[in-house]
């Protein structure tokens, strides 16, 4: 029986980039943290934590939802990571 790989986790590139993308989304409009949370179906506290730098990672589905609402490709805002013990490291591309 084959094991399913663990879900991919994404780390926000930087809180500053998230705030910048919220100032001008893909539609040219700004969005606040509550609006982003509601549109992406993510807890408001998650968005606040990402903006403050107190939360660095989210599951792939949340990362993609946030990027979609902001109107950018996922990798503009997020870096895929792998979990190694209790430390998150950037995922390596395998050949």
C-alpha positions in Angstrom: 0.0 0.0 0.0 1.4 3.4 -1.0 1.4 6.2 1.5 0.1 9.6 0.4 2.8 12.3 0.7 2.1 14.9 3.4 0.4 18.0 2.2 2.6 20.8 0.9 3.0 23.7 3.3 3.8 27.2 2.1 5.7 30.0 3.9 4.9 33.6 3.2 7.8 35.2 1.3 7.6 38.3 3.6 4.9 40.1 5.6 5.9 43.3 3.7 5.1 41.6 0.3 1.7 40.5 1.6 0.9 44.0 2.8 2.1 45.5 -0.6 -0.1 43.1 -2.6 -3.1 44.0 -0.4 -2.6 47.7 -1.2 -3.1 47.0 -4.9 -4.6 43.6 -5.9 -4.8 42.2 -9.4 -8.0 44.3 -9.9 -6.2 47.5 -8.9 -8.2 47.8 -5.7 -7.0 47.6 -2.2 -8.2 44.9 0.3 -8.1 44.9 4.1 -7.3 41.9 6.2 -10.9 41.1 7.1 -12.0 41.3 3.4 -9.1 39.1 2.4 -9.8 36.5 5.1 -13.5 36.4 4.1 -12.9 36.1 0.4 -10.2 33.4 0.8 -12.2 31.5 3.4 -9.3 31.8 5.9 -9.5 32.9 9.5 -8.9 36.6 10.1 -6.3 35.7 12.7 -4.4 33.8 10.1 -4.1 36.8 7.9 -3.2 39.0 10.8 -0.5 36.6 11.9 0.9 36.4 8.4 1.0 40.2 8.2 2.6 40.6 11.6 5.1 37.8 11.0 3.9 35.7 14.0 2.7 33.0 11.6 4.9 32.0 8.6 3.2 29.0 7.1 -0.2 27.8 5.9 -1.4 24.7 4.0 -1.2 24.8 0.2 -5.0 25.2 -0.1 -5.0 28.4 2.0 -1.9 29.8 0.2 -3.5 29.3 -3.2 -6.8 30.8 -2.0 -5.0 34.0 -0.6 -3.0 34.4 -3.8 -6.1 33.9 -6.0 -7.9 36.7 -4.1 -4.9 39.0 -4.4 -4.7 38.2 -8.2 -1.2 36.9 -8.2 0.5 33.6 -8.9 1.0 31.5 -5.8 4.8 31.7 -6.0 4.8 35.6 -6.0 3.8 35.5 -2.4 4.6 32.0 -1.1 7.6 29.6 -0.9 6.9 25.9 -0.7 8.5 24.3 2.3 9.1 20.8 3.7 9.0 20.0 7.4 12.2 18.6 8.8 11.6 17.9 12.5 10.4 21.2 13.9 12.2 23.4 11.4 10.7 24.5 8.0 13.2 24.5 5.1 12.6 25.5 1.5 11.5 22.6 -0.6 14.1 21.5 -3.1 13.3 20.8 -6.7 14.2 17.2 -7.6 15.3 16.2 -11.0 
